[in-house]
Amino acid sequence: MIENLDQLRALYAAPTERALRKQQSQLDAHCQRFIALSPFCVLASGGRAGAGLDASPRGGAPGFVKTPDPHTLLLPDSVGNNRLDTLSNLLQDPRIGLLFLVPGVDETLRVNGTARLRDEAQFTDFFTSERQRPKLVIEVRVTEAYLHCPKAPMRSHLWSAPAQVPRAGLPTLGEMIHDQMGLTTAPETQVAMLERYRAQLAQEQQLGDA
């Protein structure tokens, strides 16, 4: 078992100069362009000491995350399940990690920093043209940013159509949650669930257009 850094380092070669020097303390033009094209990111947060870590998917139209300057990201909080896991974590521990993906692009962008939850108009005003004006915005002060090599998406064939799994290969979300909760009532069908989510998204759009 590996128990210290010396043991760990003995298993691997030293990182290349390129791997070390690509890390930046701000978002250059390439990073900002990557974020402007990204419709999806994964947000990592911690919370109180001893609690489990959390990784949460976030999505929207390409460019749904704003970069008003090289040191700042603004991520709107969209309507979810109201557990508020990520937001609660950030109130206790402001450290945040983001992984941005662009469909069809194997490279990813990693951004680390510290977060604040902003509900002032000067922050929510950035999203007046979006699907729905957010109740709050996660303001990220960027401390580290670097482009990640494409090997993981290449190994997984992430964007390859033949690698896609037919939805029927898994039980429906309703069936899985029913099993996990031990419910005996009939689960929501996949068709009904998708219709419900489409209606919710349409309602968000209507509220955003109002």
C-alpha positions in Angstrom: 0.0 0.0 0.0 1.2 3.5 -0.8 1.3 5.6 2.3 3.6 8.5 1.5 4.7 10.8 -1.3 8.1 9.2 -1.7 6.5 5.8 -2.3 4.1 7.3 -4.8 6.7 9.2 -6.7 8.8 6.1 -7.0 6.1 4.5 -9.2 6.0 7.3 -11.8 8.4 9.4 -13.9 8.8 13.1 -13.1 6.3 15.4 -14.8 7.5 17.1 -18.0 8.3 20.8 -18.1 5.3 21.2 -20.4 3.0 19.5 -17.9 4.2 21.9 -15.1 4.4 25.1 -17.1 1.0 24.9 -18.7 -0.7 25.7 -15.4 -1.7 29.4 -15.2 -3.0 31.6 -12.5 -5.6 33.2 -14.8 -7.8 32.6 -17.8 -6.0 33.5 -21.0 -7.7 33.9 -24.4 -7.6 30.2 -25.1 -9.2 29.3 -21.8 -11.9 31.9 -22.2 -12.7 30.7 -25.7 -12.9 27.1 -24.4 -15.4 28.2 -21.7 -17.4 30.2 -24.3 -17.9 27.0 -26.3 -18.7 24.7 -23.3 -22.3 23.7 -22.6 -21.3 21.4 -19.7 -19.0 21.3 -16.7 -18.5 19.3 -13.5 -18.3 21.3 -10.3 -16.4 19.8 -7.3 -16.8 21.1 -3.7 -15.9 20.0 -0.2 -17.9 21.4 2.7 -17.2 20.9 6.4 -14.2 18.9 7.6 -14.8 15.2 7.5 -17.7 15.3 5.2 -17.7 13.6 1.8 -16.7 15.5 -1.3 -19.3 16.3 -4.0 -19.2 16.5 -7.8 -22.2 18.1 -9.5 -23.0 18.4 -13.2 -23.9 21.9 -14.6 -25.1 22.6 -18.0 -26.7 25.2 -20.3 -26.3 26.8 -23.7 -22.6 27.1 -24.8 -21.1 30.0 -22.9 -23.6 29.7 -20.0 -20.6 30.3 -17.7 -19.3 33.9 -18.1 -15.7 35.2 -17.9 -16.0 38.9 -17.2 -12.2 39.1 -16.7 -9.2 36.8 -16.7 -9.5 36.2 -13.0 -13.2 35.6 -12.6 -15.9 33.0 -13.6 -19.6 33.5 -13.1 -21.7 30.3 -13.0 -25.5 30.7 -12.8 -27.3 28.4 -10.4 -30.1 26.7 -12.3 -33.2 25.1 -10.8 -32.3 21.6 -9.5 -33.5 19.2 -6.8 -33.2 21.8 -4.1 -30.8 19.7 -2.0 -28.3 22.6 -2.2 -25.4 20.2 -1.6 -22.9 22.3 -3.6 -24.1 25.7 -2.4 -24.1 24.5 1.2 -20.6 23.1 0.8 -19.3 26.4 -0.7 -20.6 28.3 2.3 -18.5 26.2 4.6 -15.5 25.7 2.3 -15.1 28.2 -0.6 -12.6 26.0 -2.5 -14.0 24.9 -5.9 -12.9 22.9 -8.9 -14.4 22.9 -12.4 -13.9 20.6 -15.3 -15.2 22.0 -18.6 -16.1 19.8 -21.6 -16.8 20.8 -25.2 -18.7 18.1 -27.3 -16.5 16.6 -29.9 -13.3 18.0 -28.3 -11.1 15.5 -26.5 -9.2 18.1 -24.5 -10.8 19.4 -21.2 -10.2 22.5 -19.2 -9.6 22.4 -15.4 -10.1 25.5 -13.3 -9.6 25.8 -9.5 -10.3 28.7 -7.3 -12.4 30.1 -4.5 -16.2 30.8 -4.6 -18.7 33.2 -3.3 -22.5 33.1 -3.6 -23.7 36.3 -5.1 -27.4 37.3 -5.4 -26.8 41.0 -6.1 -28.3 42.4 -9.3 -24.8 43.3 -10.7 -24.1 39.5 -10.9 -27.5 38.1 -11.9 -27.8 40.9 -14.6 -25.1 38.9 -16.5 -27.8 36.3 -17.3 -30.8 38.4 -18.3 -30.8 36.8 -21.8 -30.5 33.3 -20.5 -33.3 30.7 -20.2 -34.0 31.9 -16.7 -32.5 34.6 -14.5 -30.8 32.8 -11.7 -31.5 33.3 -8.0 -27.8 33.5 -7.4 -24.5 33.2 -9.2 -21.4 31.4 -8.1 -18.5 33.8 -8.4 -15.2 32.0 -8.8 -11.9 33.7 -8.2 -9.6 31.7 -10.4 -6.3 30.6 -8.9 -5.3 27.8 -11.3 -6.3 27.0 -14.9 -4.9 24.5 -17.3 -5.8 22.5 -20.4 -5.9 18.7 -19.8 -4.5 16.3 -22.4 -7.1 14.3 -24.5 -6.0 10.8 -23.5 -8.9 10.0 -21.1 -11.6 10.9 -23.7 -9.6 9.1 -26.4 -9.4 5.9 -24.3 -13.1 6.0 -23.5 -14.2 7.0 -27.0 -16.3 9.5 -25.3 -17.7 11.3 -28.4 -17.8 8.3 -30.6 -21.3 7.3 -31.7 -20.5 3.5 -31.7 -19.5 3.9 -28.0 -22.9 5.3 -27.0 -24.9 2.9 -24.8 -28.6 2.5 -25.8 -30.8 4.0 -23.0 -32.6 0.6 -22.8 -29.4 -0.9 -21.5 -30.2 0.5 -18.1 -33.4 0.6 -16.0 -35.3 3.9 -16.1 -34.3 6.5 -13.5 -37.7 6.0 -11.9 -37.1 2.2 -11.7 -33.7 2.6 -10.2 -34.8 5.2 -7.6 -37.8 3.0 -6.7 -35.5 0.1 -6.0 -33.1 2.2 -4.0 -36.0 3.6 -1.9 -37.8 0.3 -1.5 -41.0 1.7 -3.0 -43.8 -0.6 -4.1 -45.8 1.8 -6.2 -45.4 1.8 -10.0 -42.4 3.9 -11.0 -42.6 6.8 -13.4 -42.0 5.7 -17.0 -39.1 7.1 -19.0 -41.5 8.8 -21.4 -43.4 10.5 -18.5 -40.1 11.6 -16.9 -38.8 13.2 -20.1 -42.1 15.0 -20.7 -42.1 16.3 -17.1 -38.5 17.6 -17.5 -39.4 19.2 -20.9 -42.3 21.0 -19.3 -40.1 22.3 -16.5 -37.5 23.5 -19.0 -40.2 25.2 -21.1 -41.6 26.9 -18.0 -38.1 28.1 -17.2 -37.9 29.5 -20.7 -41.2 31.3 -20.3 -40.2 32.8 -17.0 -36.9 34.0 -18.6 -38.8 35.6 -21.5 -41.3 37.4 -19.2 
